[in-house]
Structures are given as structure tokens and as C-alpha cells.
Amino acid sequence: MLVFRRVPEQSTQPTVLTIGNFDGLHLGHRAMLERLVQRGQALGLPTTVMTFEPHPREMFTPEQAPARLTSLREKLQLLDSCGVDRCYVCHFSRRLAALPAEDFIERILRHGLAARHVIIGDDFRFGQGRAGDLPLLEAAGQRLGFGVEAMHTVEIKGERVSSSAVRTLLAAGDLEHAAALLGRPYCIAGRVVHGDKIGRRIGWPTANIQLKRKRLPLTGVFAVTVTGLDKRHLPGAASLGVRPTLGLGLKPVLEVNLFDFDREIYGSHITVHFLHKMRDEMKFDSLEALTAQIGRDVKGIRNYFEGN
């Protein structure tokens, strides 16, 4: 998949296009991308996704912005796995937000991306004041010569699939339910970096995964598997949060104790798949009490894997 950081003034290659934030790449997103690929194949045109960085709410109301489900890198990898040919990562700014809906259609869809067919969610809004909607886009398509198609909401057993629903489930610790909406276990990817080595000193060495996000959609202690080190899904115990017992600040940390694994992996880029939540973060009175609890956590997580 080709990735571009800006939309050109004039594209010479027509395309089939969809637009959105695509945070988490849940089953609703995947249904839209499957349709995108189908239309691209039918028309003999490349498929294109236009997404935004940062998330619009991170610019307008940063204190109320939702925790991201995926980093930009993770999102791009997921889009690539869905068969998308091109992705335009557009810098979301006040200037872009102030662009009238008609100008957005003319400058970006018609000229910049040469959209021949556009697929959007039925609740999609765009342009200044979110004035652009499906009827406006359909009328423009008839006038300018591109097709417009709306994807309806995807439901699973009567439940609407959405990024906000996934966030709610992750925050509540219901990882299995969240996985049903995502179509896969929730995961976080990152590079293994050097930590403070406290886990090694107390007998529970961990891989410390670099986090490039300010807010987390979930915290606690989890049964996980890790990929990226070999062809297997390696089982382990993960702690995600601010480590209240150690009092090292409010910066979130992801640590994984891999079972029956003894290899230096600093610098490796791995993916942690969250399967089941064992407990919330807790503050203990001493390092000894924390160490004892880690032992109980690991035993419980080993039992989880043996039962599955």
C-alpha cells in the first residue's frame, strides 16, 4: 500500500475512495473496505482511503478526545492487510475544518483524488460546520460524474459495531466482547525498549513495549499472546497502566512477562494481543506484596491458557 501525507492539487489517476478515521478497524470498517475493494475491481481502478491525523476531536477538544484504539502505524498496517492500494493521511487542521463542504468536494474529491466512486458511512459528515452529508454528496456526484454509495451500520446480534462501543467494552474489561466487534483480539504494537529492570530484580523479567499514545483504552493485568518474535503466538502476562505501587509517574507503561521464554529481544517490534482481563491495577503497600501478587497473576494466567 502506498502512503501519502498530502492530497495533490490535481490527480491524473482516477480512484475508488472511502473517507474516515478508521480507528480500530472493526468489523464495520472491514465491511466498508471489502465493498471498496469490490468496486475497485469492478471498475478496474485503485482503491484509496483518506484518513486524518490527528483525530478531529484531538484538535478541537483534546481534553475530551477518546483514547485511540490504534496508532497511525497500526492503522496503516490494518488497512494494508485489507487490500487497500493507497492511503492519504491528511493533516487535520483548523484550515481544513473551515473548508466549505462544496470546496471539499471540488478541491479534494474531484481534483485532488479524482474520485470516480465514493463510499461513505450513512452518518458521514464533512466540511465547515459538518454541513456536508450524503444528499449533498450524491447531488455533487450526479453533477460532476462520480458515483456515491452509503454503507449502512453493521450490527452483530442486534448491536451496532462502532469504535466507541469497542472503547466502552475495553474500558469495562470485556475483552471477549470487544474482540467480537473487532473481528480479532484487541492488540497494541510497539518496539521493545529498555526499562528500569525492576521486574528482573524481583524475579519476573518483562519486555517493555514503547507506547506512543497519551491515553489508553484499557488498563490492568491481562492474559496475552505476543507475535513478531517467531511464527508462534507466545503466551504471557501483561501489565498496562501507570504502575501505582512503584510511584514512577503517570506515564503509561506496557510490560509483558513471556512464559518459558529467555531471549534478549531489545529493539524487536512486537504485537501484544489482549485476550482476557485478570484484574484492575492495584497499589500495594510494599514491593514484596507486589511480587507475591505477580506470582498469583502468572499462575492464574497459566491456568487460563491451560483451560483454553
Secondary structure, DSSP 4 states (H G I P E B T S, - for coil): -EEESS--SS-SS-EEEEE---TT--HHHHHHHHHHHHHHHHHT--EEEEEEES-HHHHH-GGGPPPPSS-HHHHHHHHHHTT--EEEEEEP-HHHHTS-HHHIIIIIIIIIS-EEEEEEETT--BSGGG-B-HHHHHHHHHHHT-EEEEEPPPEETTEEP-HHHHHHHHHTT-HHHHHHHHTS-EEEEEEEE----HHHHTT---EEEP---SS-S--EEEEEEEESSSSS-EEEEEEEE--TTTT--S--EEEEEETT-----TT-EEEEEEEEEEE-----SSHHHHHHHHHHHHHHHHHHHHT-
